[in-house]
Structures are given as structure tokens and as C-alpha cells.
Amino acid sequence: MADMWAFREAVDQWAAGGPGEPARDLAVRLGLRTAVLLEGPSDLAAVEALAALHGRDLAAEGVAVVSMGGAMSVGRYADLLGPPGLGLRLTGLCDEREQRYYDRALRRAGAPSGGFFVCVADLEDEFIRALGTARVEEIIGAEGDLRAWQTFLNQPAQHGRPRDRQLRRFLGTKKGRKIRYGLLLAESLAPGQVPAPLVELLDHTLPSRRTASGSGTAPR
């Protein structure tokens, strides 16, 4: 695990203009074949938690899950990790509103876009719809955040908004909350509740294995 964290740090430094040799060396040592590109650390935490719950050891399978620090960084990371750089197979998640940026970046890098799966709004939205708003509120209460949630609901800007949108906004209002709840919501999913983009993503990283029951959407 320490080596995988070192690989991620080396890739981030490379993306920021540093040398690429450390990332190349670690990719060889780890036997990496696939890179899962995700927008941020909350997505990374959720994907790794869900993979572990389904008995997947992604690192042992040669899969590196990478947080890009924002969707607009996909071009840079696709160039570094895909065919122009390390030559890894690229897969990942993207939000519907940012799909065109991913298509353009992957096309420029000479990587197929078929391994990227689309969340309607974002990964938190997928979890909320899968679990239901009542269950998400139960999790918030169990985490001791009920008072903060009620205070949030009393804000004038939240009056009359749909519950799922209120929940999505609440999860993003405090630093670290999205990461913590991304992990909690992923761990709360029953096998049949896993959102289709995640089912397809985990299956795509190693197609010979099935990770969750239920049907999923086809890749783009």
C-alpha cells in the first residue's frame, strides 16, 4: 500500500512539472496495467472501499486508482498515464456535464473512451439515489451530524429544494465531509444497490470477474 501511495504522489509531482522517472519506476515495481482516473479524493475513497467490500485487491491486480484533483486535469493525467506516457489502460468515472472534456482528452491521448462511465450529476448523487434520501439521513444522524444537517436545512437557500439536492450540497459544505461520507455511503450499499457506473467500472478493471449483482449501463 505504501508503494501505491508513493506512486500517486509521484504522478501528482509529475503532473505539476516534476520528473517522470519516479512514477515510471514505481509503475514497473507495482506491475501496473490499468489506471482508474477519478476527479477527487472522495471518489477515490469510495471506489477503493467498494472494491474492498467486493473482495477486490486493486493494487494486487495491477490497478492504480488516481485522484486528479479536478476534472479539468484529465488531459494531463491521460497524457502521463495513457499511451503517450506510461502506456497504462485508462478507465474511470466522469460527471455527465464534463463528459465532453474527457472525450476530447482521451482522443488526444490516443486512449479509448469506452472505459469511462458516466455519473448523472456526481458520485454522491449516484449514492443518494441508490440508498434513498431517508437512509442517507439515517447515516448522517448515526455520524453525529444531525444538528449540522438541521441547521443547514434551516438556511433560506435550502427552502423548497428537493431533498436529494439538499443532501448533495450538505455533503460538500465542510472540508473533508465528502471524503468521509463517500466512504460511508459506499460501505452502506447492499450488492443490488451499487450504482451502475460503479458496477461497470469495477468490472471493466478486470472483466473476467463480476463485482456486484444487477445490470449496468454500457460504457460510452
Summary of the structure (lengths in Angstrom):
residues: 220
radius of gyration: 17.7
end to end distance: 31.2
largest distance: 53.8
contacts: 696
relative contact order: 0.15
helix: 57%
strand: 10%
